[in-house]
């Protein structure tokens, strides 16, 4: 099942993508008690939004074996975590704004885990039950500011630095999926979620022992090798097998606004 969040008739709604042309509206956010309504929308008549509204985005650094090898870094013994603010979220085809204080802004293709139930100190073997599904994510990063600041808040926290979508795929085994990024049509990243050091269930369990995860929260599970810079005018696409494609354009923040 593919869960979408969309704008139609001046309001935002959640829905189920029934086929390429039809969306069934849900009675509310896709959590406990939500029902499919009889109302239908044509896909061509709506605008897709970010598919969830998280209270927080938990990022995971250095979680692909090939990325660690690319950087010549030792494999972490535990997940390396950071937070991105919910104000950084944008949806499919919205614009990534290149901040004036940055000199290098990178793309990072990632598999995002969307939480579907309150989760606190969840054992690994029970973690799958609190996962609603998976989607594409771009962990946009001002690389020069990351190196300058050492910690990640500024480099990863700018408005528009968390593109997510296009929908949440609920019927999916997240292991062994091809993950890619394309910059202006040229493939830059090509790997598999089989290369994850800590898989989705391990991440959910670990993070839930640190902080409570709420329905709609997002875990960005890390990026494989091949990250690189973008510039205004570029088109960046994240593709994940059996999920779909997330496309965004980069613009100069001084010349454009959302």
C-alpha positions as CSV (number, residue, x, y, z in Angstrom):
1,X,0.0,0.0,0.0
2,X,1.2,3.5,-0.9
3,X,0.2,6.3,1.5
4,X,0.3,9.8,0.2
5,X,-0.2,13.2,1.6
6,X,-1.6,15.7,-0.9
7,X,-3.1,19.1,-1.4
8,X,-6.5,19.4,-3.0
9,X,-9.3,22.0,-2.9
10,X,-7.1,24.2,-0.7
11,X,-6.5,21.6,2.1
12,X,-4.0,18.9,2.9
13,X,-5.2,15.3,3.1
14,X,-3.8,11.8,3.6
15,X,-4.8,9.1,1.1
16,X,-4.1,5.7,-0.5
17,X,-2.7,5.7,-4.0
18,X,-5.0,3.0,-5.5
19,X,-3.4,3.2,-9.0
20,X,-1.5,5.7,-11.1
21,X,-4.6,7.9,-11.5
22,X,-6.7,7.6,-8.3
23,X,-6.3,8.5,-4.7
24,X,-8.7,7.4,-1.9
25,X,-8.8,10.0,0.9
26,X,-8.2,8.8,4.4
27,X,-10.2,10.1,7.4
28,X,-7.0,11.4,9.0
29,X,-3.3,10.6,9.5
30,X,-2.5,7.0,8.6
31,X,-2.3,5.6,12.2
32,X,-4.6,3.7,14.5
33,X,-8.3,4.3,13.8
34,X,-7.9,5.9,10.4
35,X,-10.3,4.7,7.7
36,X,-10.5,4.9,3.9
37,X,-13.3,7.1,2.8
38,X,-15.5,7.0,-0.3
39,X,-13.9,10.2,-1.6
40,X,-11.6,9.9,-4.6
41,X,-9.2,12.3,-6.3
42,X,-7.5,12.1,-9.6
43,X,-3.8,12.1,-9.2
44,X,-3.4,14.7,-11.9
45,X,-5.6,17.1,-9.9
46,X,-3.6,17.1,-6.7
47,X,-0.1,18.2,-5.5
48,X,1.9,15.6,-3.6
49,X,3.3,16.9,-0.3
50,X,5.8,15.4,2.1
51,X,4.1,12.1,3.0
52,X,4.2,12.6,6.8
53,X,4.5,15.3,9.4
54,X,7.2,14.2,11.9
55,X,7.9,15.8,15.2
56,X,11.6,15.0,14.5
57,X,13.9,13.6,11.9
58,X,16.6,11.4,13.3
59,X,19.6,11.1,11.0
60,X,22.1,8.3,11.0
61,X,25.7,9.0,10.0
62,X,28.2,6.5,8.4
63,X,25.7,3.7,8.1
64,X,26.8,2.1,4.8
65,X,29.9,0.0,4.6
66,X,30.8,1.3,1.1
67,X,30.5,4.9,2.3
68,X,32.8,4.2,5.3
69,X,35.3,2.6,3.0
70,X,35.1,5.5,0.6
71,X,36.0,7.9,3.4
72,X,38.6,5.7,4.9
73,X,36.9,5.7,8.2
74,X,36.5,2.9,10.8
75,X,33.0,1.3,11.0
76,X,31.1,2.7,14.0
77,X,30.3,0.3,16.8
78,X,26.9,2.1,17.4
79,X,24.7,4.2,15.2
80,X,25.9,7.8,15.0
81,X,22.8,10.0,15.4
82,X,21.9,13.6,14.7
83,X,18.6,15.6,14.4
84,X,17.1,17.6,11.5
85,X,14.3,20.0,12.4
86,X,10.8,19.5,11.0
87,X,11.1,22.9,9.3
88,X,13.7,21.4,6.9
89,X,11.1,19.2,5.3
90,X,9.9,19.6,1.7
91,X,8.0,17.3,-0.6
92,X,8.4,16.0,-4.2
93,X,9.3,18.7,-6.8
94,X,9.6,21.4,-4.2
95,X,12.8,23.5,-4.3
96,X,15.9,23.0,-2.3
97,X,17.2,26.5,-1.4
98,X,20.9,26.9,-1.6
99,X,21.8,29.1,1.5
100,X,24.0,32.1,1.0
101,X,26.3,31.2,3.9
102,X,27.2,27.9,2.4
103,X,29.9,27.2,-0.3
104,X,29.2,23.5,-0.9
105,X,25.8,21.7,-0.6
106,X,25.7,18.0,-1.1
107,X,23.0,15.4,-1.9
108,X,22.7,12.2,0.1
109,X,20.3,9.5,-1.0
110,X,18.7,7.7,1.9
111,X,16.0,5.2,2.8
112,X,13.7,6.8,5.3
113,X,11.8,4.8,8.0
114,X,8.4,6.2,8.9
115,X,7.2,5.4,12.4
116,X,3.6,4.3,12.8
117,X,3.1,4.0,16.6
118,X,4.5,5.4,19.8
119,X,7.8,3.6,20.4
120,X,9.8,3.6,23.7
121,X,12.5,1.0,24.5
122,X,11.3,-1.3,21.8
123,X,13.2,-4.6,21.5
124,X,14.7,-5.4,18.1
125,X,12.4,-8.3,17.6
126,X,9.4,-6.1,18.0
127,X,10.6,-3.1,16.0
128,X,8.8,-4.0,12.8
129,X,5.4,-3.5,14.4
130,X,6.0,0.2,15.0
131,X,7.2,0.9,11.5
132,X,4.5,2.3,9.2
133,X,6.6,2.0,6.0
134,X,9.5,3.4,4.0
135,X,10.1,6.3,1.6
136,X,12.9,8.2,-0.2
137,X,14.9,10.9,1.6
138,X,17.6,13.3,0.6
139,X,19.8,14.4,3.6
140,X,20.9,17.6,2.1
141,X,24.1,18.9,3.8
142,X,26.2,22.1,3.7
143,X,29.4,20.2,3.7
144,X,31.7,23.1,4.2
145,X,29.7,24.2,7.3
146,X,29.8,20.6,8.6
147,X,33.6,20.6,8.6
148,X,33.7,24.1,10.0
149,X,31.3,23.5,12.9
150,X,32.2,19.8,13.6
151,X,28.7,19.1,14.9
152,X,25.8,18.8,12.4
153,X,23.0,21.2,13.4
154,X,23.7,24.1,11.0
155,X,25.0,22.0,8.1
156,X,21.9,19.8,8.0
157,X,19.2,22.0,9.5
158,X,18.5,24.7,6.9
159,X,15.0,25.1,5.7
160,X,14.4,22.7,2.6
161,X,17.3,20.4,3.6
162,X,15.0,17.4,4.1
163,X,13.3,16.4,0.9
164,X,11.1,13.3,1.5
165,X,8.6,11.3,-0.6
166,X,6.9,10.7,-2.9
167,X,4.9,8.3,-0.7
168,X,5.2,5.8,2.1
169,X,5.4,2.2,0.9
170,X,4.0,-0.1,3.7
171,X,4.4,-3.5,2.0
172,X,8.1,-3.7,1.7
173,X,11.1,-5.7,2.9
174,X,13.7,-2.9,3.3
175,X,16.8,-5.1,3.0
176,X,18.5,-5.6,-0.4
177,X,16.9,-2.7,-2.2
178,X,18.8,-0.8,-4.9
179,X,19.4,2.9,-3.8
180,X,20.6,5.5,-6.3
181,X,20.9,9.2,-6.9
182,X,20.9,11.1,-10.2
183,X,22.2,14.6,-10.6
184,X,20.9,16.1,-13.8
185,X,20.2,12.6,-15.1
186,X,23.7,11.3,-14.4
187,X,23.9,8.5,-11.8
188,X,26.1,9.4,-8.8
189,X,25.2,6.9,-6.2
190,X,24.4,3.2,-6.7
191,X,24.3,0.8,-3.8
192,X,22.0,-1.6,-1.9
193,X,20.4,-1.4,1.5
194,X,22.1,-4.7,2.0
195,X,25.2,-2.6,2.8
196,X,23.5,-1.0,5.8
197,X,25.6,-1.5,9.0
198,X,22.5,-1.1,11.2
199,X,19.2,-2.2,9.6
200,X,15.9,-0.5,10.1
201,X,14.7,-2.7,13.0
202,X,18.1,-2.2,14.8
203,X,17.9,1.6,14.3
204,X,14.3,1.8,15.6
205,X,15.2,-0.2,18.7
206,X,18.4,1.7,19.4
207,X,16.8,5.2,18.9
208,X,13.7,4.3,20.9
209,X,15.9,3.5,23.9
210,X,17.2,7.1,23.7
211,X,14.1,9.1,22.8
212,X,10.4,8.3,22.3
213,X,9.4,8.0,18.7
214,X,6.0,9.3,17.7
215,X,3.7,8.3,14.8
216,X,5.0,10.1,11.7
217,X,8.6,10.5,13.0
218,X,11.3,9.8,10.4
219,X,14.6,8.0,10.7
220,X,16.9,8.7,7.8
221,X,19.0,5.6,7.7
222,X,22.3,6.9,6.1
223,X,23.7,7.3,2.7
224,X,25.9,5.0,0.5
225,X,29.1,6.0,-1.3
226,X,29.1,8.7,-4.0
227,X,27.7,11.8,-2.3
228,X,28.6,15.0,-4.1
229,X,27.9,18.7,-4.5
230,X,24.9,20.4,-6.1
231,X,24.4,24.0,-7.4
232,X,21.5,26.2,-8.2
233,X,19.8,25.0,-11.4
234,X,20.6,21.3,-10.7
235,X,18.0,18.6,-10.6
236,X,18.5,15.9,-8.0
237,X,16.7,12.6,-7.9
238,X,16.7,9.8,-5.3
239,X,15.5,6.4,-6.5
240,X,14.8,3.4,-4.3
241,X,13.7,0.1,-5.7
242,X,10.1,-0.8,-5.1
243,X,9.4,2.7,-3.6
244,X,9.9,5.2,-6.4
245,X,11.6,8.5,-7.2
246,X,12.0,11.7,-5.3
247,X,12.9,14.7,-7.5
248,X,13.8,18.2,-6.4
249,X,15.4,21.3,-8.0
250,X,18.1,23.4,-6.4
251,X,17.6,27.2,-6.4
252,X,19.5,30.2,-5.0
253,X,17.7,31.2,-1.8
254,X,18.3,34.9,-2.6
255,X,16.3,34.5,-5.9
256,X,13.5,32.1,-4.9
257,X,11.2,31.2,-2.1
258,X,8.9,28.3,-1.4
